[in-house]
Amino acid sequence: MGSWHGNQFSWAALSVKIDFRRKLYNRIDKCCLISHNIITLIKYFIKVCEWYRRDAECYSKL
């Protein structure tokens, strides 16, 4: 009977550990996704600035 309880406890501990790890990985994935999105936004913003600068140069030549 005692060993059964011990086994149940180890299973519970294992499932908690797996659940914690899954949550941790999900959080890491979200952080990576957010940082990737920020980098993409910055690149897009730089591109837009370049377009505007080019347009401004064209208008100044007119």
C-alpha positions as CSV (number, residue, x, y, z in Angstrom):
1,M,0.0,0.0,0.0
2,G,2.8,2.4,0.9
3,S,4.7,1.8,-2.4
4,W,1.5,2.5,-4.3
5,H,1.2,5.9,-2.6
6,G,4.9,6.5,-3.3
7,N,4.3,5.6,-7.0
8,Q,1.3,7.9,-7.2
9,F,3.4,10.7,-5.7
10,S,6.2,10.3,-8.2
11,W,3.7,10.3,-11.0
12,A,2.1,13.5,-9.6
13,A,5.6,15.1,-9.3
14,L,6.4,14.1,-12.9
15,S,3.2,15.5,-14.3
16,V,3.8,18.8,-12.4
17,K,7.3,18.9,-13.8
18,I,6.1,18.2,-17.4
19,D,3.4,20.8,-17.0
20,F,5.9,23.4,-15.7
21,R,8.3,22.6,-18.5
22,R,5.5,23.0,-21.1
23,K,4.5,26.4,-19.6
24,L,8.1,27.5,-19.6
25,Y,8.6,26.5,-23.2
26,N,5.4,28.2,-24.2
27,R,6.6,31.4,-22.5
28,I,10.0,31.1,-24.3
29,D,8.2,30.6,-27.6
30,K,6.0,33.7,-26.9
31,C,9.1,35.8,-26.1
32,C,10.8,34.6,-29.2
33,L,7.7,35.4,-31.3
34,I,7.4,38.9,-29.7
35,S,11.1,39.7,-30.3
36,H,10.9,38.4,-33.8
37,N,7.8,40.6,-34.4
38,I,9.6,43.6,-33.0
39,I,12.6,43.0,-35.2
40,T,10.3,42.7,-38.3
41,L,8.5,45.9,-37.3
42,I,11.9,47.7,-36.9
43,K,13.0,46.5,-40.4
44,Y,9.7,47.5,-41.9
45,F,9.9,50.9,-40.2
46,I,13.5,51.4,-41.6
47,K,12.3,50.4,-45.1
48,V,9.4,52.9,-44.8
49,C,11.8,55.7,-43.7
50,E,14.0,54.9,-46.8
51,W,11.0,55.1,-49.1
52,Y,9.9,58.4,-47.5
53,R,13.5,59.8,-47.8
54,R,13.6,58.7,-51.5
55,D,10.2,60.4,-52.1
56,A,11.4,63.5,-50.4
57,E,14.5,63.6,-52.6
58,C,12.4,63.1,-55.7
59,Y,10.1,66.0,-54.6
60,S,13.0,68.3,-53.8
61,K,14.3,67.7,-57.4
62,L,10.9,68.7,-58.8
